[in-house]
Amino acid sequence: MTDTAAEPVQNKQFKFLGLITVLYVTLQLVCDVTAGKIIQVGWFPVSITIIYFPITYIFADILTEVYGYATGRRVLWTVLFCSVLAAALYQFVVFLPPAPGFEKNAGYVQVFGQVPRVVIGSWVAIFFGEIFNNYVMARMKVWTEGKHLWSRLVASTIFGQFVNTALFYSIALYGVLPTNLLIDSILSGWFLKVIVEVALIPITYVIVGKLKTIEQEDYFDRKTDFNPFVVGH
């Protein structure tokens, strides 16, 4: 296993980086079109994405922990590009008139017509939330010399998920939900996302350990440029 600090990883061939990127993109696209649905989980009114959105943060944690902050940032930009492209196609679907006799168009308009505001909220939330998450992960890995993975998983989740949840609900659902329900949704969504990801820490440990062994990579961001707006490495 390679303990790398500033050595670039973009020229290395990894077995699972492509798969992780594809799964990350897929899950984000699903979240874009389903996040507006609010369900009840116990006492908490939350977006239905609470069930599967925390997995995106596990992807972010794995990318940063194994491949480094710059790789995680590059994948995040890929996710955002795919989300923008999908949103444009959704609006194309809404814009084109239906064929005579097609009676389901109203359903498409109702679902996809709501996407722009939700997706904009999602773009802002996912970018800043996950950049913050990845930054905390990368910095803490150096500070702890690679020890105590659980501590950076928990810390990055607490801060990253709060940024994500507060931004998303505020942008996507302000004025749609009553203010008290909006605040309750932010706090409960944040709390539940943290609980879900903390509960999945044992699985994250197993995946991270296997990936480090298979990929022969254990990147330390000691000399990394943490500028979030750098698209490449």
SVG drawing of the C-alpha trace seen along z (x, -y; Angstrom):
<svg xmlns="http://www.w3.org/2000/svg" viewBox="-56 -32 61 38">
<polyline fill="none" stroke="black" stroke-width="0.4" points="0.0,0.0 1.3,-3.4 1.3,-6.2 1.3,-9.1 1.5,-12.8 1.8,-15.0 2.3,-12.4 -0.4,-13.0 -2.8,-10.1 -4.4,-11.2 -2.0,-9.1 -2.6,-6.0 -5.0,-3.2 -7.5,-2.3 -9.8,0.6 -12.8,-0.8 -12.6,-4.6 -14.8,-4.5 -17.4,-2.3 -17.6,-4.6 -18.0,-7.6 -20.8,-6.0 -22.7,-5.0 -22.2,-8.4 -23.6,-10.1 -26.6,-7.7 -27.5,-8.2 -27.3,-12.0 -29.6,-12.0 -32.1,-10.0 -32.0,-12.4 -32.5,-15.4 -36.0,-14.2 -37.2,-12.7 -36.0,-15.2 -39.2,-17.2 -41.3,-14.4 -41.6,-14.7 -42.3,-11.6 -42.8,-11.0 -40.1,-9.0 -41.3,-8.6 -41.8,-12.2 -39.7,-13.7 -40.9,-15.1 -38.1,-14.6 -37.3,-14.3 -37.6,-10.8 -33.9,-11.0 -33.0,-10.5 -33.2,-6.8 -30.5,-6.8 -28.8,-10.3 -26.4,-9.6 -24.7,-7.0 -23.4,-9.9 -21.4,-11.1 -20.0,-7.6 -18.8,-7.8 -17.2,-11.2 -15.5,-9.8 -14.2,-6.8 -12.9,-9.0 -11.1,-11.4 -9.7,-8.8 -8.4,-6.4 -7.7,-8.6 -7.3,-12.1 -9.1,-15.4 -8.3,-16.4 -9.8,-13.1 -12.9,-13.6 -13.2,-17.2 -12.8,-16.1 -15.5,-13.4 -17.8,-16.0 -17.5,-18.3 -18.4,-15.3 -21.5,-14.7 -22.5,-18.3 -22.0,-18.3 -24.2,-15.2 -26.8,-16.8 -26.9,-20.0 -27.2,-18.0 -30.0,-15.9 -31.9,-19.0 -31.6,-20.5 -33.1,-17.3 -35.9,-17.3 -36.9,-20.7 -36.8,-19.6 -39.2,-16.8 -41.5,-19.4 -41.2,-21.9 -42.1,-19.6 -45.9,-19.2 -47.3,-15.6 -48.6,-13.6 -52.3,-13.6 -53.9,-11.0 -51.1,-10.9 -52.9,-11.5 -50.0,-11.2 -48.2,-14.4 -49.5,-16.2 -47.8,-13.7 -44.4,-14.4 -44.9,-18.1 -45.9,-17.9 -42.8,-15.9 -40.1,-17.3 -41.5,-20.8 -40.5,-21.1 -37.0,-20.0 -35.1,-23.3 -35.5,-24.8 -34.9,-21.5 -31.9,-20.8 -30.4,-24.3 -30.8,-23.8 -29.2,-20.4 -26.3,-21.7 -25.4,-24.4 -26.0,-22.0 -24.1,-19.1 -21.1,-21.2 -20.6,-23.1 -21.7,-20.3 -19.4,-17.7 -16.5,-20.1 -16.7,-20.9 -17.0,-17.2 -14.0,-16.3 -11.9,-19.1 -12.5,-18.0 -11.7,-14.4 -8.5,-15.3 -7.2,-17.7 -8.1,-15.4 -6.3,-12.5 -3.1,-14.4 -3.6,-15.7 -4.3,-12.1 -1.5,-10.6 -4.1,-8.3 -5.3,-6.9 -8.8,-7.0 -10.8,-6.9 -14.0,-6.9 -13.3,-10.4 -13.0,-12.0 -16.0,-10.1 -18.1,-11.4 -16.7,-15.0 -17.0,-15.4 -20.5,-14.0 -21.7,-16.3 -20.4,-19.5 -20.9,-18.5 -24.4,-17.2 -25.5,-20.3 -24.2,-22.6 -25.9,-20.4 -29.2,-20.0 -29.6,-23.7 -28.7,-24.9 -30.9,-22.4 -34.1,-22.9 -33.6,-26.7 -33.2,-27.0 -35.4,-24.2 -38.3,-24.4 -38.5,-27.9 -42.0,-29.2 -43.2,-25.7 -43.2,-24.5 -44.4,-26.5 -41.4,-28.0 -41.8,-25.8 -42.0,-22.7 -39.0,-23.9 -36.9,-24.3 -38.1,-21.0 -37.2,-19.3 -33.7,-20.8 -32.9,-19.8 -34.5,-16.3 -33.0,-15.7 -29.6,-16.6 -30.0,-14.5 -31.2,-11.4 -28.5,-11.7 -25.8,-11.8 -27.4,-8.8 -27.6,-6.8 -24.0,-7.5 -22.7,-6.8 -24.6,-3.5 -22.9,-2.7 -19.3,-3.4 -18.5,0.4 -19.4,0.9 -17.3,-2.2 -14.4,-0.8 -14.5,2.5 -14.8,0.8 -12.0,-1.6 -9.7,1.1 -10.3,3.3 -9.9,0.5 -6.6,-0.6 -5.3,2.9 -6.6,3.5 -5.8,0.1 -2.5,-0.1 -3.3,-3.7 -3.6,-5.6 -3.4,-9.3 -2.4,-12.0 -3.2,-15.6 -0.1,-17.2 0.5,-19.5 -2.9,-19.7 -4.4,-22.8 -7.8,-22.9 -9.4,-25.5 -12.9,-24.0 -13.3,-25.6 -10.3,-23.8 -12.1,-21.4 -9.1,-19.1 -6.1,-18.1"/>
</svg>
